[in-house]
Amino acid sequence: MADQPTNLDAHRGMAAQKATDLRRLRSEVEADQQALRTRQAELEDLLAAAPASDWHEAVEKARYLLGLFAQSLDASDLRRRKLIDRVMADFDHLLDKTTDD
């Protein structure tokens, strides 16, 4: 009996190795996507759990929602992307202004 496990990939042809690599990669991507969906659901549950206690929390919730909306936009919809960018800049400007007061 050998002390080292046999590397089966070394005994396969290139096509079989490529197919195996693709299956492994697809499996990893699917697992990563599931983990991301789980974390996203946890975040959304946390954001929805209670009303914002101040403007900073409200802005973070709005940023999250605008980010989701921006991801779903068609790439050709530049007008809405520009509007989202300006709203995000407005958030930054107004939050900076409130911390200076």
C-alpha positions, 0 to 999 in steps of 0.5 A, a space after each residue: 500500500 502506498 503512503 501517498 494517495 494516487 493523483 488521478 488527474 495525472 492519469 487522465 487525458 487533457 479533456 477529462 482534466 479540463 472537464 474535472 476542473 470545470 466541474 470543481 470550479 462550477 461547484 465552488 462558484 455555486 457554493 460562493 453564490 449560496 453563501 453570498 445569498 445567505 449573507 445578503 438575506 441576513 443583512 436585509 433582515 438586520 436592516 429591516 429589523 428596526 427603524 433607523 435611529 438617526 440619519 446615518 443609519 437611514 442613509 446606509 439603508 438607502 445606499 444599500 437599496 440604491 445599490 441593488 437597484 443600480 445592479 438591476 439597471 440596464 447598462 444603457 440606462 445612463 440617466 438613472 445611473 447618473 441620478 443614483 450617483 448624484 443621490 449618493 453624492 448628496 448623501 455624502 455632502 449632507 452627512 458631512 454637513 451634519 457632522 460639521 454642525 
